[in-house]
């Protein structure tokens, strides 16, 4: 069962910790901040001190949240100012080869009200919002259709607005996860766990000027920083795409070059095979002998080849040039490199 630490006395919120021992029970002079029914102060030593209805209770969660927002408004109206916290964003860089949407960028950011002592590896930390006071000329507690307070909207003299959302300890009551309020810059304030033991003056000061329990939920500056990160990532991704396209083109060109070289190599090999299978006509043999003799190639010290890249040698016995496959022996040092004995002469010598 919810135990309410808030009461209303003389038009102001008081905490159960404000009461003296002599103000227990009905002597507390407090009423419910929501339904205005009489409260009794239960200051026992066994159970947690708290306020309770002196009769049928109303919606206790609405009563607690009404009191908390009323106390927050009182604290701010006392000084006409509210101190909002700094906001630091730690961005865990998304690889440039990955496409990213605004939501992807948002998921890669960790927000905090204090600068991290050390940024994680591969992360960039920036101060997005500086801690500063927010001057207030008007306050409004906003409520749901069921009467549950869900935000305190502050208005500055320049008509800028700031929404504050209170989150109570789970030990007291649970509320839905807070979301940005009506597209306004929104700060979440988490109420301390020790509500049963903190005085109203101390809590007012903490809600108004403390920053430890405050964090930004949304702000135009946060949105601008996200857009800046998104724009930079898009540029990085476009640069990567260009380099990747160039790399693919180079790879494709190289593959095509290798394919062309292999095709040419196969063509040459096939040509060599065709050349080796070429059968010389009598006219070709006469023409090659006349050509080689006219150039005195029998005295050459380098190998002699025809247009088919087949080697020819000079038979010293019959004084005729033959392809090497028609020679029995051939080759030697110096001018003997193209000299040898043809198969015909070798058979005649054996016979």
Rosetta blueprint (number, residue, H / E / L):
1 X L
2 X L
3 X L
4 X E
5 X L
6 X E
7 X E
8 X E
9 X E
10 X L
11 X L
12 X E
13 X E
14 X E
15 X E
16 X H
17 X H
18 X H
19 X L
20 X L
21 X H
22 X H
23 X H
24 X L
25 X E
26 X H
27 X H
28 X H
29 X L
30 X L
31 X E
32 X L
33 X L
34 X L
35 X L
36 X L
37 X L
38 X E
39 X E
40 X E
41 X E
42 X E
43 X L
44 X L
45 X L
46 X L
47 X L
48 X L
49 X L
50 X E
51 X E
52 X E
53 X E
54 X L
55 X L
56 X L
57 X L
58 X L
59 X L
60 X H
61 X H
62 X H
63 X H
64 X H
65 X H
66 X H
67 X H
68 X H
69 X H
70 X H
71 X H
72 X H
73 X H
74 X H
75 X H
76 X H
77 X H
78 X H
79 X H
80 X L
81 X E
82 X E
83 X E
84 X E
85 X L
86 X L
87 X E
88 X E
89 X E
90 X E
91 X E
92 X E
93 X L
94 X L
95 X L
96 X L
97 X L
98 X L
99 X L
100 X L
101 X L
102 X H
103 X H
104 X H
105 X H
106 X H
107 X H
108 X L
109 X E
110 X E
111 X E
112 X E
113 X L
114 X L
115 X L
116 X L
117 X L
118 X L
119 X L
120 X L
121 X L
122 X L
123 X E
124 X E
125 X E
126 X E
127 X E
128 X E
129 X E
130 X L
131 X L
132 X E
133 X E
134 X E
135 X E
136 X L
137 X L
138 X E
139 X E
140 X E
141 X E
142 X E
143 X E
144 X L
145 X L
146 X L
147 X L
148 X L
149 X E
150 X E
151 X E
152 X E
153 X E
154 X E
155 X E
156 X L
157 X L
158 X L
159 X L
160 X L
161 X E
162 X E
163 X E
164 X E
165 X E
166 X E
167 X E
168 X L
169 X L
170 X L
171 X L
172 X L
173 X L
174 X L
175 X L
176 X L
177 X L
178 X L
179 X L
180 X L
181 X L
182 X L
183 X L
184 X L
185 X L
186 X E
187 X E
188 X E
189 X E
190 X E
191 X L
192 X L
193 X L
194 X L
195 X H
196 X H
197 X H
198 X L
199 X L
200 X H
201 X H
202 X H
203 X H
204 X H
205 X H
206 X H
207 X H
208 X H
209 X H
210 X L
211 X L
212 X L
213 X L
214 X E
215 X E
216 X E
217 X E
218 X E
219 X L
220 X H
221 X H
222 X H
223 X H
224 X H
225 X H
226 X H
227 X H
228 X H
229 X H
230 X H
231 X H
232 X H
233 X H
234 X H
235 X H
236 X H
237 X H
238 X H
239 X H
240 X H
241 X H
242 X H
243 X H
244 X H
245 X H
246 X H
247 X H
248 X H
249 X H
250 X H
251 X H
252 X H
253 X H
254 X H
255 X H
256 X H
257 X H
258 X H
259 X H
260 X H
261 X H
262 X H
263 X H
264 X H
265 X H
266 X H
267 X H
268 X H
269 X H
270 X H
271 X H
272 X H
273 X H
274 X H
275 X H
276 X H
277 X L
278 X L
279 X L
280 X L
281 X L
282 X H
283 X H
284 X H
285 X H
286 X H
287 X H
288 X H
289 X H
290 X H
291 X H
292 X H
293 X H
294 X H
295 X L
296 X L
297 X H
298 X H
299 X H
300 X L
301 X L
302 X L
303 X L
304 X E
305 X E
306 X L
307 X L
308 X L
309 X L
310 X L
311 X E
312 X E
313 X E
314 X E
315 X E
316 X L
317 X L
318 X L
319 X L
320 X E
321 X E
322 X E
323 X E
324 X H
325 X H
326 X H
327 X E
328 X E
329 X E
330 X E
331 X L
332 X L
333 X L
334 X H
335 X H
336 X H
337 X H
338 X H
339 X E
340 X E
341 X E
342 X E
343 X H
344 X H
345 X H
346 X H
347 X H
348 X H
349 X H
350 X H
351 X L
